[in-house]
């Protein structure tokens, strides 16, 4: 039995990239750090990650081929410190979010151990486009 995917269905032209995006998003399904996604206003979103113990210098935010990638890596712990219990996670992480076309990163800020990333979706002025039909003259190619 043949599996029909978005890339091979005859009515869905050019959706092979969408299938690759879904595969990339599924790979980044680790649970650390925890996050929220909020709908803010008509065309806005906010991603909030709980990054307690991380400073601005420990975090990086990049946009790589429509994929928002947040990485965190803390400096090495001072060897002179002796922990009786260590329950605060300080491991490195990478969290990815695939952004749709037209979604752009507006700002990012770190406050009280929460990293907030604000996004906005651009809404095109018109979504209806008329395509002119050209007529071939007889005898011309």
N, C-alpha and C positions, 0 to 999 in steps of 0.2 A: 504494500500500500504506500503510495507516494504522499509525503507530507507537503501541504501547500503552505508556503510562508508568504509574508507580505511582499518579499522581493520577487516572487514568481507568479503572483496572482495577476491575471491580465488586465484587471480594471484599476489596479493600484500601481501606477507608473511612478518610479522614482522613490519608492518608500523603502528601498534597501538600506538607506542610511538610517532610517528610523529603527529598523530591526537591529542594526549595529549599536545604536544608542541604548536600546533596551538591554542588550547584552552587557554593555559597559556599566549601566546603572545597577544591574543585578550583581555584578562582581563586588561592588563596594557596600555590601549589606552587613558589615560588621557593626556591633552594637556600641562601640566606644569611639568617641564620646557621645553621650546622649544629646539629642537635638529636638527642637520644635520648628515647625514651619507655620507661619501665620499669614493670613490674608490681610493686607493693610491697605485700606482705601480701595478705589475702583480697579486700579491696575498695579498694585504694589504687593510685594511679598517680603517677609522677613524670616531669615533663617537664624536661629539662636542655638549656639552650641555651648554646653556646660564644660568650660575649660579651666576649672579651679586649679590654681598653682602655676598656670602658664602666664608669661608676660608677653607684651607685644613683640619683643625680640625672639621669643620662642615659637611664634606663629607665622605662617606665610599663607597668603591667599592668592591663587593664580587662576586664570581662565585659559584653558587649553582645549581648543577645538570644541567650543560650546559646552565644555565640562568645567564646572567650578570645583576646584580642588583646594581643600584646606588641610594644611599639614601642621603638626605640632611636634616639636622636639625640645625637651628641656636640657639644660646644661648638666654635665655630670654632677652627681651629688658629692658634697664634701665628705671625704673618707673619715674625717675626724668625728662626724656625727654618728651616734649610736642610737638606733631606733629600738624601742621595746615592742612597739607595734607599728606597722606601716600599712595603713588602710587607704591612704590617698594615692590614687593612681598617678604615676608620673611617666608612664610609658609613652613612646612616640606613637603618633597616629596619623592616618590619612583618611579623610572623609570626602567623598565626591558626590556632586549633584549635577545631573545633565540638565542644561537649560534649553528651553525652546528657542527657536528663532525669534528675534525681537525682544528677548528678555535681556536686560543689561544690569550690571552691578552698579549701584549708585554710591554706596558708602559701606564702611565697616568700622566697628568700634568695639572696644573691650571695656566692660564695666562690671564690677562686682563678680568677677569670675565667669561672666557670660560674654561670648563673642557674638555680636549682632551683625548680620550682613543684610543690607537692604537691597532689594531688587525691584525693577520696574519693567513692566511689559509695554512696549511701544505699540500703539494701536494705529494702523495705517489710516490715512484720511478716507480712502475709498477701497473697498474690497471687491468692487465690481469693475472689471476691466473689459472694454470692448476691443476686439481684435479685428482690424481691417482685413478684408479679403481682396487680394490683388487679382486682377484679371489678366490673363495672358492674351496677347494679341495674336490673331491667327497669322501663321507664317513666321512668327518670331519664337525663339527658344530661350 
